[in-house]
């Protein structure tokens, strides 16, 4: 069986090939899931931009120490102004929603 590693915050997990996966391991941050959620809310958001912002959103969430989407969006805009305000806001909200839904500790 091929194992696929899952990048995450405080924990890691693995899935077997062909296993149905409905969400990442509880308590771990997954930038790919956050980016996909953001792209659902903003279909015009390029995949690479969404992924990059999702990675930076995690860094900002950990620095802030609380689930504050507006503050994460402000920090994303300050660090990545070329991404635009809407992508920053959408990714920040997706990151906060993800952390709340999957019990991710900062």
PyMOL commands that set and color helices and strands:
alter all, ss='L'
color gray80, all
select helices_A, chain A and resi 31-41+47-64+69-79+81-83+85-102
alter helices_A, ss='H'
color red, helices_A
select strands_A, chain A and resi 3-6+13-16
alter strands_A, ss='S'
color yellow, strands_A
deselect
rebuild
show_as cartoon
